[in-house]
Amino acid sequence: MINSDDGVNPARNFRTSLKVDLENVKTSDDFADYVEKLRHGYEGGLLEEQPLEEYLSGISGVSYAIDGLAKNYGYDMPGPTDWKWVARILTAAFGHS
């Protein structure tokens, strides 16, 4: 659904709320809640539908250009990121079924 009858764009509102929620991710539970919100938005047609391969390609592309992402969006680069844990989360998700 792109627009509702009252002219509200649910997808735009959802993406705006994601930006707010993103800034509140501090713990693994916050992260899990955020990922669940992404999943519900995807299932509800509020995010671009694309094959898993494209999402994984996007993750790798953003990871290679993380400095540019931070600069373009005005994010502060955090201290050292434990990328091994990010990889563990992704790998465990693929093993979970």
C-alpha positions in Angstrom: 0.0 0.0 0.0 1.6 3.3 -1.1 -1.1 5.8 0.0 -4.1 5.4 2.2 -7.4 7.2 1.4 -6.5 10.1 3.8 -3.3 10.9 1.8 -0.9 9.4 4.5 2.0 7.4 3.1 2.4 4.5 5.5 5.7 3.4 4.0 7.2 6.9 4.5 5.8 7.0 8.1 7.3 3.6 8.8 10.7 4.6 7.5 10.6 7.7 9.6 9.8 5.7 12.7 12.7 3.3 11.9 15.1 6.3 12.0 13.9 7.2 15.5 13.9 3.6 16.7 17.4 3.0 15.2 18.9 5.7 17.5 17.4 3.9 20.5 19.2 0.6 19.9 21.5 0.1 22.8 21.2 -3.6 23.8 20.9 -6.9 22.0 17.2 -6.9 23.0 16.8 -3.5 21.4 18.5 -4.8 18.3 16.2 -7.8 18.2 13.2 -5.6 18.6 14.4 -3.4 15.7 15.0 -6.4 13.4 11.5 -7.6 14.3 10.1 -4.2 13.3 12.0 -4.5 10.0 10.5 -7.9 9.5 6.9 -6.8 10.2 7.4 -3.8 7.9 8.7 -6.0 5.1 5.8 -8.5 5.6 3.4 -5.5 5.6 4.7 -4.2 2.3 6.2 -1.1 3.9 9.7 -1.9 2.8 11.0 -2.7 -0.7 10.5 -6.3 -1.6 13.6 -7.9 -3.0 15.2 -11.3 -3.0 17.5 -12.3 -0.1 20.5 -12.1 -2.3 19.9 -8.4 -2.9 19.7 -7.8 0.9 22.9 -9.7 1.5 24.6 -7.7 -1.3 23.3 -4.5 0.3 24.7 -5.5 3.7 28.1 -6.2 2.2 28.1 -3.0 0.1 27.2 -0.9 3.1 29.8 -2.7 5.2 32.5 -1.9 2.7 31.5 1.7 2.6 30.7 2.2 6.3 32.7 5.4 6.6 30.7 6.9 3.7 27.5 5.8 5.3 28.4 7.6 8.5 29.4 10.7 6.7 26.4 10.8 4.4 23.9 10.3 7.2 25.7 12.3 9.8 26.3 9.4 12.1 29.3 9.4 14.5 31.6 6.4 13.9 31.5 4.3 17.0 34.5 2.9 18.8 35.8 -0.5 17.5 32.9 -2.6 16.2 33.1 -6.3 16.9 32.4 -7.4 13.4 32.8 -11.0 14.4 29.6 -10.7 16.4 27.8 -9.2 13.5 28.9 -12.1 11.3 27.9 -14.6 14.0 24.4 -13.1 14.2 24.0 -13.3 10.4 25.4 -16.9 10.3 23.2 -18.0 13.2 20.1 -16.6 11.5 20.8 -18.7 8.5 21.1 -21.8 10.7 17.8 -21.0 12.5 14.9 -22.8 11.0 
